[in-house]
């Protein structure tokens, strides 16, 4: 299939942004590594500016991506990234009687994070305020939990969903006699 220059220019902004996020780099870090101004990197990622070959070369070197691969047609429809249950990172030392499984990719940290949290009977996760504007959405998969956000308190059972501010002290605790499990999404503004 013949590719047209417009196809490449349409794919380039998203590819550069994906490569930057995959490396866990900020716009400022890419600017420092590549010698391309932060504002230019941002404009290129938004599709508001087309880079010169020299600029594109500097960006690909800074992001450690293949120049040609960046411009090739995507095979995303023919690819599934899989993380087996045994490979999912987990945190066992936060809170009391709870295990946190991190379902979101590392590059989403600080933006849109997804967790699967299991609580032993009476287990709890006390959290300090996150960044201003952060909200959480919690859905109970099994058992019963109590969600506290500031002075607000809500008891939830299987299938219930709560959305609440997470830029204030907040807590999730298992209630009842059995264990509980929740699906938690943390979204930073």
C-alpha positions as CSV (number, residue, x, y, z in Angstrom):
1,X,0.0,0.0,0.0
2,X,1.4,3.4,-1.0
3,X,1.5,5.9,1.8
4,X,0.8,9.6,1.3
5,X,2.8,12.4,3.1
6,X,-0.5,13.5,4.7
7,X,-0.9,10.1,6.3
8,X,2.5,10.3,7.9
9,X,1.9,13.9,9.1
10,X,-1.4,12.7,10.7
11,X,0.2,9.8,12.5
12,X,3.4,11.7,13.7
13,X,1.9,13.8,16.6
14,X,0.4,10.8,18.3
15,X,3.4,8.6,17.7
16,X,5.8,11.2,19.3
17,X,3.5,11.7,22.2
18,X,3.2,7.9,22.7
19,X,7.0,7.5,22.6
20,X,7.5,10.4,25.2
21,X,4.9,8.9,27.6
22,X,6.3,5.4,27.2
23,X,9.7,6.8,28.4
24,X,7.9,8.6,31.2
25,X,9.3,11.9,30.1
26,X,7.8,15.4,30.4
27,X,7.8,17.9,27.6
28,X,10.5,19.8,29.5
29,X,12.7,16.6,29.7
30,X,12.3,15.9,26.0
31,X,13.2,19.6,25.2
32,X,16.4,19.3,27.3
33,X,17.4,15.9,25.8
34,X,16.7,16.9,22.2
35,X,17.6,20.6,22.0
36,X,14.1,21.3,20.6
37,X,12.1,23.9,22.6
38,X,9.4,22.8,24.9
39,X,6.8,24.8,23.1
40,X,7.8,23.3,19.7
41,X,7.6,19.8,21.1
42,X,4.1,20.6,22.4
43,X,3.1,22.1,19.1
44,X,4.3,19.0,17.2
45,X,2.5,16.6,19.6
46,X,-0.7,18.6,19.1
47,X,-0.3,18.6,15.3
48,X,0.0,22.3,15.1
49,X,3.5,22.3,13.6
50,X,5.3,20.0,11.2
51,X,8.9,19.3,12.3
52,X,11.8,19.6,9.9
53,X,13.8,16.4,9.3
54,X,16.6,17.7,11.6
55,X,14.0,18.4,14.4
56,X,12.4,15.0,14.0
57,X,15.9,13.4,14.1
58,X,16.7,15.1,17.3
59,X,13.4,14.1,18.9
60,X,13.7,10.5,17.9
61,X,17.3,10.3,19.3
62,X,16.1,11.9,22.6
63,X,13.2,9.5,22.8
64,X,15.3,6.5,21.7
65,X,12.9,5.4,19.0
66,X,13.6,4.2,15.5
67,X,13.2,7.1,13.0
68,X,11.7,4.9,10.3
69,X,9.5,2.9,12.7
70,X,8.0,6.1,13.9
71,X,6.7,6.9,10.4
72,X,5.6,3.4,9.4
73,X,1.9,2.5,9.3
74,X,0.7,1.3,12.6
75,X,-0.2,-2.3,13.2
76,X,-2.1,-1.4,16.4
77,X,-5.2,-3.3,15.2
78,X,-3.2,-6.5,15.0
79,X,-1.6,-6.2,18.5
80,X,-2.7,-6.9,22.0
81,X,-0.5,-6.0,24.9
82,X,-1.0,-8.6,27.6
83,X,0.0,-8.6,31.3
84,X,-0.7,-12.0,32.9
85,X,-2.1,-12.1,36.4
86,X,1.2,-13.3,37.8
87,X,3.0,-10.3,36.2
88,X,0.6,-7.5,37.6
89,X,2.6,-5.4,40.0
90,X,1.1,-5.2,43.5
91,X,1.7,-3.3,46.7
92,X,1.1,-5.2,50.0
93,X,2.6,-2.7,52.5
94,X,0.2,0.2,52.1
95,X,-2.8,0.4,54.4
96,X,-3.9,-2.4,56.8
97,X,-4.9,-5.8,55.5
98,X,-5.1,-4.7,51.9
99,X,-3.4,-5.7,48.6
100,X,-3.3,-3.2,45.8
101,X,-2.8,-4.5,42.2
102,X,-1.7,-1.9,39.7
103,X,-3.6,-2.4,36.5
104,X,-2.7,0.8,34.6
105,X,0.5,1.1,32.6
106,X,3.4,2.9,34.2
107,X,3.2,5.8,31.8
108,X,-0.3,6.7,33.2
109,X,1.0,7.3,36.7
110,X,-0.1,10.7,37.9
111,X,-2.8,11.0,35.3
112,X,-5.3,8.1,35.1
113,X,-4.5,5.2,37.3
114,X,-6.4,1.9,37.7
115,X,-6.2,-0.4,40.7
116,X,-7.8,-3.7,41.9
117,X,-7.7,-3.6,45.7
118,X,-8.5,-6.6,48.0
119,X,-9.2,-6.1,51.7
120,X,-9.1,-8.7,54.4
121,X,-11.9,-8.4,57.0
122,X,-11.5,-5.0,58.7
123,X,-8.8,-4.0,56.3
124,X,-8.4,-0.3,55.4
125,X,-6.5,2.1,53.1
126,X,-6.1,5.6,54.5
127,X,-4.9,8.1,51.9
128,X,-3.5,11.5,52.3
129,X,-4.7,14.2,49.8
130,X,-3.6,13.7,46.2
131,X,-2.9,16.6,43.8
132,X,-5.5,19.3,43.7
133,X,-8.5,18.3,41.6
134,X,-7.9,14.6,41.9
135,X,-11.0,12.4,42.0
136,X,-11.5,8.7,42.6
137,X,-14.2,6.3,41.2
138,X,-14.6,3.1,43.1
139,X,-16.8,0.1,42.2
140,X,-17.3,-2.7,44.7
141,X,-16.7,-6.1,43.2
142,X,-17.2,-8.2,46.3
143,X,-18.1,-7.7,50.0
144,X,-18.9,-4.3,51.5
145,X,-16.8,-1.2,52.0
146,X,-17.1,2.2,53.6
147,X,-15.7,5.2,51.7
148,X,-14.8,8.4,53.6
149,X,-13.9,11.6,51.7
150,X,-13.3,14.5,54.1
151,X,-16.4,14.5,56.3
152,X,-18.6,12.5,53.8
153,X,-19.2,8.8,54.5
154,X,-20.9,6.2,52.3
155,X,-21.4,2.5,52.8
156,X,-21.3,0.4,49.6
157,X,-22.1,-3.1,48.5
158,X,-21.4,-5.3,45.5
159,X,-22.0,-3.4,42.2
160,X,-22.2,0.0,43.9
161,X,-20.0,2.8,42.6
162,X,-18.9,6.0,44.4
163,X,-17.2,9.1,43.0
164,X,-15.5,11.4,45.4
165,X,-12.8,14.0,45.9
166,X,-9.3,12.6,46.5
167,X,-7.5,15.9,47.0
168,X,-8.6,15.7,50.7
169,X,-7.9,12.9,53.3
170,X,-9.9,9.9,52.2
171,X,-10.3,6.2,53.3
172,X,-11.6,2.9,52.0
173,X,-12.3,0.3,54.6
174,X,-13.9,-3.2,54.5
175,X,-17.0,-3.5,56.6
176,X,-18.9,-6.6,57.6
177,X,-17.4,-10.0,58.5
178,X,-15.8,-10.9,55.2
179,X,-13.2,-9.7,52.8
180,X,-13.9,-7.1,50.1
181,X,-12.6,-6.2,46.7
182,X,-12.9,-3.0,44.8
183,X,-12.0,-1.6,41.4
184,X,-10.5,1.9,41.8
185,X,-9.8,4.6,39.2
186,X,-7.8,7.6,40.2
187,X,-8.0,10.6,37.9
188,X,-5.7,13.6,38.4
189,X,-7.0,16.9,37.0
